[in-house]
Amino acid sequence: MAPSFPVAEHVALASLTTLGLGGPARYLATPSTQNELLACLEWGDKHQLERWILGGGSNVVIADEGLPGLVIQWVAKERHVVQETEAFVDVQVEGGHNWDELVAWSVENNLAGVECLSGIPGSVGAAPIQNIGAYGQELCETFVKATVLDLETYTTSEWDAQRCDFGYRHSALKPSAGRRFLVLDVTLRFTRNGEPAVRYGELQRTLEASDKPISLALVRDTVICLRRRKGMVFDPNDPNSRSAGSFFTNPILSLEEVEGVRERLADVLAEGLSMPVYPVGEGQQKLAAAWLIERAGLTKGTRWGNVGISDVHALALVNRGGGTTQELLSAAKQIQKQVQERTGVLLQPEPVFLAKRSVSLDDFS
Ligand code: EPU
């Protein structure tokens, strides 16, 4: 009997990712209702298939050998207003909805809360997993709850912000991303006619220079323009955007550790270069990974075979065409090693690795 959910066999996954890397899925299921999803899980169990979850493919690195089991891409896309007052609007959005289409909709409806998260590729379901953030705003500021299916226990539960334990590029969903928790839907609370968030220095300066009245729409357009300049808007015509966005997180260090970095870089700092440092609460600071990479002598445009550092942002690793995941992760390991040798900082990768076995950069040389 044919399965009662959409499923295809031997599907190339590379074209479903922004990096354009990785081998095929033995099966790719694309359920869009909970009944289809349950049928898909039962079918996978019956055939004893290992499972992976794929979202929008923009923050994932897939193994060259592919995924020899069942890859599930939840594609349900509905969006409903579930509660509204004069001050706010709560919107429940299914996980397969495109993230940026949600941002565009909120801005068109004069709803504030995610305008600075414009131009981020990927799905709504993936957004809470790493608490997406950009230009001074993070998802956790508007997040109310997510409905999450646990693929280990087959139970569905509601996760509020406390349970998600959001931090910088972190949530309690992240450690098992791609394997255990499937985000069915997310509820966000938008502020009606709210002021746009203008907190990030680069955004502030660009808006001031524009002379136009600041609106949600102007902030959205400006963020997209800034991201595009850095190759951070996925566009098939922009070879620098064939990446997973930032490949490493910006390191958060104690003040003592930051001092240690300054000492190691005393020579370049003495030449007048200043190290970008962002406050992150008591006793800690965040450094710019892109800046550290460049200080380690790895300039924009550096190449290793068919992969390399973007020409326009040192934090993005790009598939130049014909690359492999092996090449990309070896390059990432090389960057991690060189940055550690020069600055003492061990950069941590940001994307999710999907492979048969658990993968870390230490597996590559
Ligand atoms: N910089 C360099 N070289 C570069 C680029 C940047 O030295 O090639 C330095 C500059 O001093 C710059 C600083 O790094 O001022 C910060 O750069 P940028 O504003 O581009 O931000 P980022 O810290 O590199 C983070 C997020 C981005 C987000 C931007 C803007 C992480 C890992 N990345 O990048 O998110 O768009 O801030 O808010 O936190 C993503 O996660 O994929 C992503 C694109």
Boltz pocket constraint, residues with backbone or C-beta under 6 A from the ligand:
constraints:
  - pocket:
      binder: B
      contacts: [[A, 133], [A, 134], [A, 135], [A, 136], [A, 169], [A, 200], [A, 202], [A, 230], [A, 232], [A, 244], [A, 245], [A, 246], [A, 247], [A, 248], [A, 249], [A, 250], [A, 276], [A, 287], [A, 288], [A, 289], [A, 290], [A, 291], [A, 292], [A, 294], [A, 300], [A, 312], [A, 313], [A, 314], [A, 315], [A, 350]]
      max_distance: 6.0
